[in-house]
Amino acid sequence: MGSWLDNAIFYEVYPQSFKDTNADGIGDLPGIIEKLDYIRELGCNALWLNPCFDSPLQDGGYDISDYYTVHPRYGTNTDLRRLFREAHRRDMHVILDLVPGHTSDQHPWFRASCRGEENPYTKRYVWTQDKTQCFDLKRPGGDQSSNIRSFILGVGERDGLCAVNYYTCQPCLNYGFEVVSAPYQSATDSPEAIATREAIQDVMRFWLRMGCDGFRVDMAGSLVKNDPDGMGNVKLWRKFRAFLDAEFPQAVMISEWGRPDLSLLAGFHMDFLLHNGPSHYLDLFRVERPYFSRSGGDFSEFLAVYRRNLELTAGKGLICIPTGDHDMVRMAGKLDQEELKIAYAFLLTMPGAPFLYYGDEIGMRWVEGLTSKEGSRSLRAGSRTPMQWNDDVNDGFSDARPDKLYLPLDPDPHRPRVRAQMETEGSLWREVRRLIRLRLNNEPLQSGARVEFLFAEKNAYPLVYRRTGETGSVLVVLNPLGQDVECTCSLPELGEVLYSNHGAAAVRDGRLSVPRASATIFRCATGGI
């Protein structure tokens, strides 16, 4: 693990929605640089930037046409280099979004691949030899293992179909097939598969030399096709990891995979528990009755998956539980500001580096009813609205005419704003900052310290867990419910209260008594590795 990841707290920036400095209605890199001090004041010491590379923007920049060039609407390569430098000057790190599984159909590689005559890019993408061969993947079980979403026909001068990863404008790069079952399929050790990997390594090398500190990898588990058990992708990423260890040993790799048992084995330092897949992440914050709401929900299914992943990954890396991201409805859609405070007490005291999505620290809402923007569809558009900085024009996001904004502001006149929350005692922003400072000042609350759940029963409260690090241990007691609760569990000897919100839990007659809607963090009198 890169040493700086041990106490990292990430802030995810969707560049086009964060801060506009040239009044075109779209956020840019100089705007991010301008707000670095704000991010640092909140307590975050690392940034994740969503894609800012040249693109036709049919999927918000996840359709890249030039891996080596910043899109002009965000600025220049020099601006990105300056962002790295300014972040490092503030003891912050920056990771970029790496999209290795596909490019835009406007990428020069793909245009060359579409030509009828053989050239170095003919096999850079996954092409069938004619329009019927893709149906080899339609055999029983084939769809599930192929990792190919669909095919497009009639592109360029070739007779075959080209595989795509998501939208039809995103052709799959060719890393080979773990199980080769058709003539057009390459093996993972074929010259074309190796050439693709080396091309992406060149991209990584370029930005790491520029000052980037690592990458969050988009769709990391989908590069190798026909990979039923995931081991083809594991082997591929171990080669990437070997390249980084040899040339950039401090570079951090974080995967969008949702399978920590595979991703950490593959050499990633951390994986996300995501809204898709079997993690039960949504049970905590986004279902009809979230666990962290006053009305109550269930933690047990999430915990079962989490414990299983902890067992499978022990010592190999970290598991992250983010506040959200650019692809999901915001937490504030189901939780109000006071409920969010208890949710943050959980998120900022669990193992793995926390990730805060921009605006979540003030409880920005998911905005309903927006039309699709750059492939976002309405669901994702609602989480990508402009950052709400203050009560100035366009909430301080941009000096452009309101109809020129990348997306419209949240129309709620009572929408939260950064300046007001920074100035208000007891606001969500202040509570988040207090929790971050507590985490940074207490090693047992940081990324790698062990977690042990002492009370986490089905459909029951409170949630009680102990974090144990090298310097001691702490006990976390959370009760999001709208009523006082009690429980009996095996507790360590408790010392001082490090943090409380809405009253502190206490031990009475051998039972742990916990006030409604409260969070308490105790220092344990003994403990530590």
Number of C-alpha atoms within 10 A of each C-alpha: 17 13 10 16 23 17 22 22 24 24 26 24 22 26 22 27 24 24 28 28 19 16 15 16 26 24 27 26 28 19 23 25 19 15 14 19 15 13 18 16 11 19 21 26 23 26 25 21 20 22 23 28 25 22 25 19 17 18 19 18 22 26 26 29 22 18 23 15 16 20 22 13 17 24 18 18 19 12 16 23 17 17 23 21 19 17 21 17 10 12 12 22 26 23 26 21 20 25 20 25 24 25 27 27 22 17 21 14 20 24 15 17 24 25 15 12 10 11 12 11 18 20 25 26 26 26 29 22 17 14 16 10 17 20 12 13 18 12 8 8 10 17 16 14 17 19 22 23 14 17 20 15 15 12 15 14 11 19 16 23 21 26 25 25 21 16 15 17 18 24 29 32 27 28 31 30 25 24 18 15 14 15 10 16 22 22 20 22 14 14 14 22 23 17 18 21 19 14 14 17 15 14 15 24 16 14 20 19 11 16 19 23 24 24 22 22 21 20 17 23 26 23 25 30 27 24 23 15 11 19 17 23 25 21 17 22 23 17 15 19 21 13 15 20 12 8 12 17 13 15 22 24 24 26 25 19 23 22 21 28 20 21 29 27 19 24 24 26 23 25 28 22 24 21 19 12 11 14 20 22 22 19 20 19 26 21 14 12 17 21 26 28 25 19 13 18 22 20 22 17 15 16 18 13 15 18 15 12 18 19 10 15 18 12 10 18 22 24 27 21 20 22 21 20 23 19 15 19 23 26 27 18 17 19 23 14 18 20 22 26 28 25 23 22 25 19 20 27 26 26 21 28 27 25 24 24 22 26 25 23 25 27 24 25 23 21 22 16 10 17 15 14 18 14 16 19 14 15 19 23 25 27 30 29 24 30 29 25 21 16 13 11 13 20 19 18 25 27 18 17 12 14 9 14 23 20 21 18 19 20 9 9 6 7 14 25 20 22 16 15 19 16 11 11 11 13 18 24 26 19 22 22 17 15 20 22 15 18 20 18 12 17 21 28 29 28 26 23 22 20 21 12 15 17 19 17 15 12 12 18 25 26 20 22 22 26 26 23 20 13 12 19 26 30 28 25 27 27 29 28 23 15 14 16 17 17 16 13 13 10 17 15 12 17 13 11 16 14 17 17 19 13 14 19 26 17 14 9 8 12 14 19 19 25 23 20 24 26 27 24 25 21 23 21 13 12 16 15 11
